[in-house]
């Protein structure tokens, strides 16, 4: 459910009607999810890598909500209006946004590679009906890359 709420929130943030939601609401939603994943990273049932990634990704969404100056629609270089999204301030905040965006884009490549099972496919398969793709990982890759590109566009 948390992934669904986060995904819908990220889509709503870039739509024109997303400006109706105050920035504080986005920040609270993503702070709660960051806390959830941070706790999961401290006491992982299996491994730390996935909860750490999700904690940093949702923490980045908190950063996006808190670092954008104002919550009014801004016209970017491409002429597109993004509700509540304007360019991040210059200086350290801009560099932080660029680094977080690059991290998310690189993580997106990793997720897509994992989802396509690059390097793990065998030419001899015994399961003719089996699907070689991990759709969950592919969706995480698209989400991560989309967040990173959006953050880089704001930087």
Long-range contacts (C-beta under 8 A, 24 or more apart in sequence): 2-33, 2-36, 5-29, 5-33, 6-30, 6-33, 6-58, 6-61, 7-143, 9-61, 10-61, 10-143, 10-146, 10-147, 13-82, 13-83, 13-84, 13-85, 14-82, 14-83, 14-85, 14-150, 15-83, 16-73, 16-81, 16-83, 17-83, 18-83, 18-84, 19-71, 19-72, 19-73, 19-83, 19-84, 21-84, 22-71, 23-65, 23-66, 23-68, 23-71, 23-84, 26-61, 26-65, 26-84, 27-62, 27-65, 27-66, 30-58, 30-59, 30-61, 30-62, 30-65, 31-62, 33-58, 33-61, 34-58, 34-59, 34-61, 34-62, 53-107, 56-103, 57-104, 57-107, 57-143, 57-144, 57-147, 60-100, 60-103, 60-104, 60-147, 60-151, 61-147, 63-96, 63-97, 63-100, 64-97, 64-147, 64-150, 64-151, 64-154, 67-93, 67-96, 67-97, 68-154, 76-153, 85-150, 85-154, 86-154, 87-154, 87-155, 88-154, 88-155, 94-155, 95-155, 97-151, 97-152, 97-154, 97-155, 98-151, 98-152, 98-155, 100-148, 100-151, 101-147, 101-148, 101-149, 101-150, 101-151, 101-152, 101-154, 101-155, 102-148, 102-152, 103-148, 104-144, 104-145, 104-147, 104-148, 104-151, 105-144, 105-145, 105-148, 105-149, 105-152, 106-148, 107-141, 107-144, 107-148, 108-141, 108-142, 108-143, 108-144, 108-145, 108-146, 108-148, 109-141, 109-145, 110-141, 111-137, 111-138, 111-140, 111-141, 111-144, 112-137, 112-138, 112-141, 112-142, 112-145, 113-141, 114-141, 115-139, 115-140, 115-141
